[in-house]
Amino acid sequence: MPEQTQTAPFIDGLYGKLVEGGIGYFFPSAKFELLELEPGPGEHRITRTSVGTSLILNWLGSRYSLTRDEPFSEAELKLLTSIGAVLDSRYRMIVDAIRVEQRFELFRGLPEDRYVSAYIDGAPYAQKVWKGPDRVEDAIEVLRTSSLSTYENRRISTGVLLFGKDPDPCHELPVTPSGALYYSPALNSIRSFYRLCDGLQTLALVDQNGFLVEIVDVEQWAQPFSDTKLPVPTPARYQTHSRATLCGGHVCMILTPNGEMKIFANGVQVFRFWDGRWRLTDAERKYTLWTEAVGNVELAERLFGAALNLAEDRRGGLLVVLDDPNSARKVVSRTDLLSPLPDRGEHPVAGTKDQLHYLLHQKRVLDVPSAVLETVARIDGGIVLDRASNLLAFGAILRHPDLADLHPENIEGGRTTAAISASRFGSVLKISEDGMISFFQNGKCIWDI
């Protein structure tokens, strides 16, 4: 038909922009280029170069390149595949008049929500005929709408547990009650819905068909896995949420009191909606990089967990692990070090922190309770220690000479400046009061989470 010939270039151009927009949303630092334009569905595949820092994307008949300085992780490749699956499904549907009516549900909601949904559960986007609902996307919309609402002048926190499709010997397949409602945005119109579950202790249980079937206690649900070690440390507040997803393919999604959305799957937080955008946490890869840098698995785990708890409480901090403890005086002043004590002829100035040094003198971080470590980390300044977990300084103002050569671009904030400077001598975790954690090494930011 003539109309199809006229609209095809528009559709191809539109989807080219959607590809670029989806890539730019999740990979803003990567360079994205169109290599060859061949409009049409085509074959959908991703090819990685030998060094892993460059990808060739064959999407919708066109070829694109995606390049950045560091290699792409397996989780990032899965996200790219999910973006391609959503766009491919939409493209094939919109050029097929029969499918438009069958699968128009695909065009509801924000594109980035669909990409996240396809990452968590790609089944709906692999179907030729829409069998819906897309439980993950529906849950995202419920949480997103809830985040814009209040109940009795208080911000809403809530959550949902999507019953998985894998075998689970610990939980029986839920029975759908008579009159059960879909877990969809329509629930937000029921004001008392917000009182049913708080997302912290209780969750809405949604069955495999998308129906709200029960309210569960998340700690009780995760009880069979209470002694199971998590793949990656998780904030203490959400350890049971991670454990609730260790078996059965269950997915936990919550809206926190901070207004942040979190998604847990396979015992790990995989996404967070923070500062107005979705972010792939890629926690397993980032935790591995941090552990390898510290060289002490137990210490790396303790510090990583403390950083997560501080970030969740929106408390800032700096955790510095020196490669060589002898470089401590290059990082902090002599008066900030814990080694000098009054009985050794060193007299602290009255009213200063130095008078409290004896409390942590010759302490190892691994011998200090986590609660004490996190409390000390909240003191203005940084915690400095060596790889053997010996505490060298706390509440220390870190030295930072001119960083113009090391870091020529603008540096935002004194904590970032201190982190960059200290990272020349070891590995640094910087915790921002807005909830971001950054890992610095050799004067560079290795990752954010």
VMD Tcl script that draws the C-alpha trace (Angstrom):
set ca {
  {0.00 0.00 0.00}
  {1.25 3.56 -0.75}
  {0.71 4.60 2.87}
  {3.06 1.88 4.10}
  {5.80 3.06 1.72}
  {5.45 6.61 3.06}
  {5.41 5.68 6.73}
  {8.24 3.09 6.68}
  {11.07 5.71 6.55}
  {9.43 7.58 9.42}
  {9.15 4.41 11.50}
  {12.76 3.43 10.76}
  {13.97 6.91 11.67}
  {11.90 6.90 14.86}
  {13.28 3.55 15.98}
  {16.81 4.66 15.17}
  {16.30 7.50 17.65}
  {14.79 5.11 20.20}
  {17.86 2.88 19.93}
  {20.12 5.88 20.48}
  {17.96 7.12 23.36}
  {17.89 3.75 25.12}
  {21.66 3.32 24.85}
  {22.33 6.90 25.99}
  {20.03 6.52 28.99}
  {21.92 3.59 30.53}
  {25.37 4.15 29.00}
  {25.86 7.93 28.94}
  {29.67 7.73 28.87}
  {29.85 5.34 25.88}
  {30.33 6.53 22.29}
  {27.45 5.41 20.07}
  {27.69 5.51 16.26}
  {25.60 4.31 13.31}
  {27.76 2.21 10.97}
  {25.28 1.00 8.37}
  {21.60 1.70 7.83}
  {19.44 -1.10 6.43}
  {15.82 -0.45 7.48}
  {13.77 -3.46 8.50}
  {13.58 -6.05 11.28}
  {16.82 -7.88 10.45}
  {18.78 -10.13 12.80}
  {19.26 -9.04 16.41}
  {22.69 -9.80 17.87}
  {25.58 -8.21 19.79}
  {29.23 -8.88 18.92}
  {32.01 -8.06 21.38}
  {35.54 -7.23 20.26}
  {38.55 -9.09 21.65}
  {39.35 -6.39 24.23}
  {35.72 -6.06 25.24}
  {35.66 -2.24 25.16}
  {33.79 -2.09 21.86}
  {30.54 -3.71 20.73}
  {28.86 -4.10 17.36}
  {25.06 -4.02 17.62}
  {22.96 -5.47 14.82}
  {19.50 -4.12 15.59}
  {16.46 -3.63 13.37}
  {18.58 -4.26 10.28}
  {21.14 -1.54 11.11}
  {24.64 -1.83 12.53}
  {25.87 0.35 15.39}
  {29.10 0.56 17.36}
  {29.28 1.21 21.11}
  {32.69 2.04 22.59}
  {34.08 3.12 25.95}
  {37.31 2.88 27.94}
  {36.44 -0.12 30.14}
  {35.09 -3.53 29.07}
  {31.36 -4.24 29.16}
  {30.24 -6.67 31.85}
  {27.89 -9.60 31.40}
  {25.14 -7.70 33.21}
  {25.56 -4.76 30.85}
  {25.41 -7.05 27.83}
  {22.20 -8.51 29.21}
  {20.78 -4.99 29.59}
  {21.72 -4.14 26.01}
  {20.03 -7.34 24.84}
  {16.93 -6.35 26.82}
  {16.81 -2.91 25.19}
  {17.08 -4.55 21.78}
  {14.36 -7.09 22.60}
  {11.87 -4.39 23.61}
  {12.53 -2.25 20.54}
  {12.51 -5.25 18.22}
  {9.19 -6.42 19.67}
  {7.65 -2.96 19.30}
  {8.98 -2.55 15.76}
  {7.64 -5.89 14.56}
  {4.30 -5.12 16.12}
  {3.83 -1.64 14.72}
  {4.42 -2.75 11.13}
  {1.93 -5.60 11.56}
  {-1.65 -4.33 11.81}
  {-2.85 -7.61 13.35}
  {-0.30 -7.51 16.18}
  {-1.01 -3.86 17.03}
  {-4.36 -4.76 18.58}
  {-3.01 -7.92 20.23}
  {0.04 -6.34 21.84}
  {-0.74 -2.64 22.19}
  {0.05 -3.08 25.90}
  {3.72 -2.87 24.88}
  {3.42 0.88 24.30}
  {2.16 1.71 27.78}
  {4.60 3.22 30.28}
  {8.06 4.71 29.91}
  {10.54 3.00 27.53}
  {13.21 2.73 30.26}
  {10.73 0.90 32.50}
  {10.22 -1.62 29.71}
  {13.98 -2.11 29.33}
  {14.28 -2.84 33.05}
  {11.29 -5.19 32.83}
  {12.82 -7.12 29.93}
  {16.07 -7.49 31.88}
  {14.25 -9.00 34.86}
  {11.87 -11.16 32.79}
  {12.32 -11.27 29.04}
  {9.51 -13.77 28.42}
  {6.80 -11.21 27.49}
  {9.03 -9.78 24.77}
  {9.81 -13.15 23.24}
  {6.14 -13.94 22.60}
  {4.63 -13.47 19.16}
  {1.22 -13.04 20.75}
  {0.96 -10.92 23.89}
  {-0.17 -13.14 26.75}
  {0.39 -10.49 29.46}
  {0.48 -9.06 31.88}
  {4.02 -7.74 32.13}
  {4.20 -8.10 35.91}
  {7.49 -6.24 36.33}
  {6.38 -3.19 34.36}
  {3.02 -3.11 36.15}
  {4.81 -3.21 39.51}
  {7.16 -0.42 38.44}
  {4.18 1.77 37.58}
  {2.56 1.06 40.94}
  {5.74 2.05 42.78}
  {6.35 5.06 40.58}
  {2.84 6.40 41.18}
  {3.19 5.68 44.91}
  {6.41 7.71 45.00}
  {4.48 10.76 43.82}
  {1.82 10.38 46.52}
  {1.62 10.82 50.27}
  {-0.54 9.18 52.91}
  {-1.50 11.32 55.90}
  {1.26 13.79 54.92}
  {3.93 11.07 54.94}
  {5.95 9.68 52.07}
  {4.84 6.21 51.07}
  {7.03 3.13 51.30}
  {5.71 -0.09 49.83}
  {6.85 -3.23 48.06}
  {5.92 -6.32 46.10}
  {7.23 -9.88 45.75}
  {6.64 -11.41 42.33}
  {6.36 -15.18 42.70}
  {8.95 -16.81 40.46}
  {8.66 -19.40 37.74}
  {11.51 -21.64 38.89}
  {11.21 -24.59 41.32}
  {11.05 -23.52 44.97}
  {10.90 -26.31 47.57}
  {10.39 -23.78 50.37}
  {7.21 -22.05 49.13}
  {4.06 -23.47 47.62}
  {2.54 -22.02 44.48}
  {0.00 -19.44 45.72}
  {-3.70 -20.01 45.10}
  {-5.52 -17.16 43.40}
  {-8.41 -16.03 45.65}
  {-11.85 -15.29 44.25}
  {-12.08 -11.62 43.26}
  {-8.29 -11.11 43.27}
  {-7.11 -7.84 41.71}
  {-4.28 -7.37 39.26}
  {-1.23 -5.73 40.79}
  {-1.46 -2.75 38.46}
  {-1.69 1.09 38.65}
  {-5.45 0.77 39.29}
  {-4.57 -0.21 42.89}
  {-3.21 3.29 43.53}
  {-6.77 4.63 43.49}
  {-7.53 2.58 46.63}
  {-6.19 4.74 49.46}
  {-6.09 1.93 52.02}
  {-3.83 -0.03 49.63}
  {-0.89 1.95 50.98}
  {-1.52 0.57 54.47}
  {-1.38 -3.08 53.37}
  {2.41 -3.36 53.12}
  {5.25 -1.05 54.05}
  {7.95 -2.57 51.83}
  {10.28 -2.97 54.82}
  {8.59 -5.71 56.83}
  {5.66 -6.69 54.63}
  {5.27 -7.18 50.88}
  {2.41 -7.74 48.47}
  {2.68 -11.23 46.95}
  {1.80 -11.39 43.25}
  {1.25 -14.73 41.56}
  {2.54 -15.81 38.16}
  {-0.54 -14.37 36.44}
  {-0.13 -10.92 37.98}
  {-2.82 -11.16 40.69}
  {-2.37 -9.74 44.18}
  {-2.96 -12.87 46.27}
  {-1.50 -12.30 49.73}
  {0.45 -10.04 52.09}
  {3.65 -11.70 53.36}
  {6.19 -11.02 56.07}
  {9.48 -10.68 54.16}
  {11.57 -11.98 57.09}
  {9.39 -15.06 57.41}
  {9.53 -15.63 53.65}
  {13.34 -15.44 53.69}
  {13.70 -17.59 56.83}
  {14.75 -20.77 54.94}
  {17.77 -18.84 53.66}
  {18.66 -16.96 56.85}
  {22.04 -18.72 57.08}
  {22.82 -18.49 53.36}
  {25.64 -16.14 52.43}
  {24.57 -13.52 49.92}
  {26.53 -13.18 46.65}
  {27.21 -9.51 47.44}
  {26.88 -7.54 50.69}
  {23.55 -5.73 50.98}
  {22.43 -2.89 53.28}
  {21.39 -4.42 56.60}
  {17.90 -3.02 56.15}
  {17.38 -5.05 52.96}
  {19.24 -8.30 53.59}
  {15.98 -10.21 54.00}
  {14.73 -8.74 50.72}
  {17.82 -10.12 48.97}
  {17.44 -13.53 50.64}
  {13.78 -13.66 49.62}
  {14.94 -13.91 45.99}
  {17.68 -16.53 46.41}
  {15.48 -19.39 45.24}
  {12.57 -19.86 42.85}
  {13.25 -16.91 40.58}
  {11.25 -14.56 42.84}
  {11.68 -10.81 42.29}
  {11.40 -8.26 45.10}
  {10.62 -4.63 44.25}
  {10.34 -1.89 46.87}
  {9.83 1.83 47.23}
  {11.98 2.97 50.16}
  {11.23 5.77 52.65}
  {13.90 7.76 50.76}
  {11.74 7.70 47.62}
  {14.11 5.26 45.88}
  {12.98 2.17 43.98}
  {15.04 -1.00 44.37}
  {14.77 -4.30 42.50}
  {16.26 -7.53 43.91}
  {16.70 -10.80 42.02}
  {18.87 -13.89 42.61}
  {19.92 -12.54 46.00}
  {21.32 -9.27 44.63}
  {20.03 -5.75 44.08}
  {20.08 -5.40 40.30}
  {18.48 -1.98 39.73}
  {17.84 1.21 41.62}
  {15.75 4.17 40.55}
  {17.61 7.08 42.09}
  {18.01 10.75 41.25}
  {15.33 10.55 38.57}
  {16.74 7.63 36.55}
  {17.21 3.87 36.51}
  {20.70 2.57 37.20}
  {22.01 -0.95 36.70}
  {23.88 -1.71 39.92}
  {26.09 -4.45 38.41}
  {26.90 -5.13 42.05}
  {28.68 -8.46 41.61}
  {31.25 -7.09 39.17}
  {31.82 -3.93 41.20}
  {32.18 -5.84 44.44}
  {34.73 -8.15 42.78}
  {36.79 -5.16 41.61}
  {36.75 -3.70 45.13}
  {37.70 -7.02 46.75}
  {40.60 -7.56 44.36}
  {41.87 -4.03 45.02}
  {41.79 -4.40 48.81}
  {43.37 -7.86 48.74}
  {41.60 -8.93 51.94}
  {38.20 -10.53 51.34}
  {36.95 -10.20 54.91}
  {38.01 -6.55 55.17}
  {36.58 -5.70 51.75}
  {33.24 -7.22 52.74}
  {33.13 -5.34 56.06}
  {33.92 -1.96 54.46}
  {31.58 -2.51 51.50}
  {28.72 -3.37 53.85}
  {29.44 -0.35 56.05}
  {29.45 1.92 52.99}
  {26.07 0.54 51.88}
  {24.55 1.16 55.31}
  {25.91 4.71 55.44}
  {24.56 5.44 51.96}
  {21.16 4.04 52.89}
  {21.06 6.36 55.92}
  {22.19 9.23 53.68}
  {25.35 9.77 55.71}
  {28.61 10.72 54.03}
  {32.02 9.20 54.67}
  {35.45 8.18 53.35}
  {37.02 4.74 53.81}
  {40.69 4.58 52.79}
  {42.69 1.31 52.60}
  {46.39 2.07 52.10}
  {48.54 -0.28 50.02}
  {51.51 0.58 52.27}
  {50.84 1.68 55.87}
  {54.08 3.70 55.79}
  {52.39 6.14 53.41}
  {49.91 7.17 56.13}
  {51.76 10.43 56.84}
  {51.45 11.37 53.18}
  {47.67 11.09 53.51}
  {46.97 12.49 56.98}
  {48.81 14.79 59.39}
  {50.84 13.41 62.31}
  {48.33 14.69 64.84}
  {45.52 12.73 63.16}
  {47.38 9.41 63.38}
  {46.37 7.07 66.19}
  {49.96 6.06 67.08}
  {50.94 9.07 69.26}
  {49.45 8.90 72.77}
  {49.88 11.10 75.87}
  {51.92 8.48 77.73}
  {54.43 8.57 74.88}
  {55.12 12.25 75.31}
  {52.51 13.46 72.84}
  {50.08 15.93 74.41}
  {46.83 16.46 72.52}
  {45.26 19.87 72.43}
  {42.40 20.21 74.91}
  {38.95 19.94 73.33}
  {40.18 18.19 70.16}
  {39.49 14.72 68.80}
  {43.06 13.72 69.69}
  {41.98 13.24 73.29}
  {39.76 10.33 72.17}
  {42.45 8.52 70.19}
  {43.10 6.07 73.02}
  {39.65 4.54 72.47}
  {40.67 3.17 69.06}
  {44.43 2.89 69.53}
  {45.86 -0.34 68.03}
  {42.39 -1.48 66.97}
  {41.69 -3.62 63.92}
  {38.57 -2.86 61.93}
  {37.77 -6.58 61.75}
  {37.76 -6.70 65.55}
  {35.41 -3.72 65.88}
  {31.63 -4.29 65.67}
  {30.08 -3.07 62.42}
  {27.87 -0.60 64.30}
  {30.94 0.99 65.89}
  {32.72 1.22 62.53}
  {29.73 2.93 60.92}
  {29.38 5.35 63.86}
  {33.05 6.31 63.67}
  {32.79 6.70 59.89}
  {30.16 9.41 60.38}
  {32.68 11.71 62.05}
  {33.80 14.49 59.72}
  {36.89 13.35 57.86}
  {37.99 9.92 56.73}
  {38.86 6.52 58.19}
  {42.34 5.36 57.17}
  {43.54 1.76 57.60}
  {45.92 -0.73 56.06}
  {45.20 -4.03 54.30}
  {45.60 -5.91 57.58}
  {42.63 -3.85 58.86}
  {44.77 -1.89 61.36}
  {43.05 1.42 62.08}
  {45.51 4.25 61.43}
  {43.27 7.31 61.68}
  {39.62 8.30 62.00}
  {37.89 11.62 61.46}
  {41.05 12.61 59.59}
  {41.25 15.54 57.22}
  {43.00 14.03 54.22}
  {45.81 15.88 52.53}
  {45.33 16.74 48.88}
  {47.94 18.70 46.92}
  {47.22 20.33 43.59}
  {45.41 17.74 41.46}
  {45.40 19.72 38.22}
  {47.63 17.19 36.42}
  {45.99 14.11 37.88}
  {42.40 15.25 37.48}
  {42.16 18.28 35.14}
  {38.36 18.50 35.05}
  {36.40 20.25 37.77}
  {36.12 18.34 41.05}
  {32.82 18.66 42.88}
  {33.22 18.93 46.65}
  {35.99 18.48 49.17}
  {35.13 14.82 49.82}
  {35.68 13.97 46.15}
  {38.96 15.88 46.12}
  {40.13 14.01 49.20}
  {39.08 10.66 47.70}
  {41.00 11.29 44.47}
  {44.13 12.34 46.36}
  {44.05 9.43 48.82}
  {43.44 6.92 46.02}
  {47.02 7.50 44.82}
  {48.10 5.49 47.87}
  {45.39 2.83 47.98}
  {41.71 2.08 47.49}
  {38.99 4.50 48.58}
  {35.24 4.25 49.03}
  {33.51 7.61 49.02}
  {29.98 7.72 50.40}
  {27.90 10.77 49.45}
  {25.02 12.07 51.51}
  {22.74 11.65 48.50}
  {23.21 7.86 48.59}
  {25.93 7.36 45.98}
  {29.00 5.18 46.65}
  {32.13 5.66 44.51}
  {35.30 3.57 44.33}
  {38.52 5.45 43.58}
  {41.91 3.96 42.71}
  {45.04 5.54 41.21}
  {43.39 8.94 41.07}
  {40.40 7.70 39.05}
  {36.79 6.77 39.76}
  {36.49 3.06 38.96}
  {32.74 2.79 39.52}
  {29.67 4.35 41.10}
  {26.83 2.43 42.69}
}
mol new
graphics top color blue
foreach p $ca { graphics top sphere $p radius 0.5 }
foreach p [lrange $ca 0 end-1] q [lrange $ca 1 end] { graphics top cylinder $p $q radius 0.2 }
display resetview
